[in-house]
């Protein structure tokens, strides 16, 4: 086992600040301003972006559109109505207007309420207005190169109720394979379709035919075609086979042309990476997901294809890392993209004809959401350990902050010290991650220690700011955050290490990290706690069912009886592929359900928390685990948050959750 220390220069900000700095508290959950969705103007002089804040007055989160100059000056809000939200801002091609999505409503137009409209706001002064003539909710959009047209993704409107039945509930009729989705509930048969909208005439018309969902619209440089992503075959939810298609703008309503034909996912909408046209329109760069049988464990590669269809070439297969957000150089010679790797996300590039991948900008950063102007200006969302994300410019190989929404918050926060760690698991596999000691920690002293487990499982702990980790650290805990098998950032073999084997080697991986913290003299072996949300809660259940060393656990939005998930959550396709049908593969399902079916092994006092409308990991799964422990007389408690889905969004509940989480630990180890 070994410890990999960050350089002192990089982590000067992680040392305790002046005496007036304070440790993170649960109340800080609602003090961070979440900065995201940067979009650069056509001339590269301005960047619009979204800022999400928690409004304590109405106990809701709100997001608004801001703008900043390329030189980092003049940051100001463009929208600010209390109780409303705006998001997905983008400049028109001439830079004179900024479009955004919002569910806000004009006070006097008498419109029937629909979730989201597309609004236009003059860049240099004036009132925003919704574009008329669209029936349904706009979920995505793209300007044509001329700026006279829009490609829209619009969800079908709800059917109108018959007269006299407006206030009467109707039966929910379901005939689809995947019939639930977290944040939505039961799914009907409405589609999200590609539309063409003329900004001059106000005319909207379907750009394609058929009854399929469509996503991620991207215009060709000459404005004659729109690329998009779809699964255009019956019962499409039974397959990951997303493909790129193009629609002829001059022939709306006709069948589109299929561009990619790989049997797996090409530009899976879940990754949010749009098909990227080369400057001359001859090629399209996109993300291709690997072996379809590995579903979420498969590595995502960069690929290119002729825009008219033809040979598909994978450019990053040897990289063995997930890539995101491809964009072309102005001369079409290279393609840049984000690489997820060992706790960072770096910016890299590869020749368009193929060749070696090289770093454009790397280091202890988490880059995401790059946006580029025709003159080569690049802006990105940038994460680092010492402060919440901000928008940065990348200029001449150097990062320069364009926003500072969280600077004051970060300046007044006393942070603990973070170290990279590398440990060897029981079977000899290397597992990497981090350990953070509490502020004021004295080397050689043992402190209460939390094993904090991430969700996914296909995600990673990285070097971005994590307010929850800071709150646990501020509460006096050393916090272990490792990336066990199942995590991304370490290649496909590492991610697929728990394929149909949840709660096996991943348990051994996280316990090896705990052993390391004890051996290093940091963790008090008599004051160990564990917890996580989603798969982090599941792995908590698996771990406490195999190991009794933890004095307290918090299992959030989790499941112990995997059989209870089939048909009640939204993962039916993934279950069918990874585990097989329960009635055919009963042994596998029961083996993975050991936290519930063998809950007699659990002696750890466990707090369970969940939202009562969670469809990702439904409430009943938490209730079963709670009941199993309670029936046996094991100390346990369950907290259910009304109106919440898989994530907890109400500001007061965010604070409440962290208070209860910390209080549970404190009651058992302090």
Secondary structure, DSSP 8 states (H G I E B T S, - for coil): -EEE---TTTTGGGS---TT-B---GGGGGT--EEEEEEE-TTSSEEEEEEEEEETTTTEEEEEEEEEETTS---EES---TT--EEEEEE-TTSSEEEEEE----TTS-----S-EEEEEETTS---EE-SS--SEEEEEEE-TTSSEEEEEEE-------TT-TTS--------SS-EETTTEE--S--EEEEEEETTT--EEESS-SS--EEEEEE-TTSSEEEEEE--STTGGG----EEEEEETTSTTS--EE----SS-BS-GGG----EE-TTSSEEEEEEE--GGGGGGS-EEEEEEETTS--EEES-GGG-S-EEEEEE-TTSSEEEEEEEETTEEEEEEEETT----EEEE-SS-EEEEEEE-TT--EEEEEEETTEEEEEEEEETTEEEES--TTHHHHHTB----EEEEEEE-TTS-EEEEEEE--TT--TT--EEEEEEE-SSSS----SS--HHHHHHHHTT-EEEEE--TT-SSS-HHHHGGGTT-TTSHHHHHHHHHHHHHHHTT-EEEEEEEEEEETHHHHHHHHHHTT----SEEEEES--S-GGGGTTTSS-HHHHHHHT--TTTSHHHHHHHTHHHHTGGG--S-EEEEEETT-TTTTHHHHHHHHHHHHHHT--EEEEEETT--SS--SHHHHHHHHHHHHHHHHHHH-
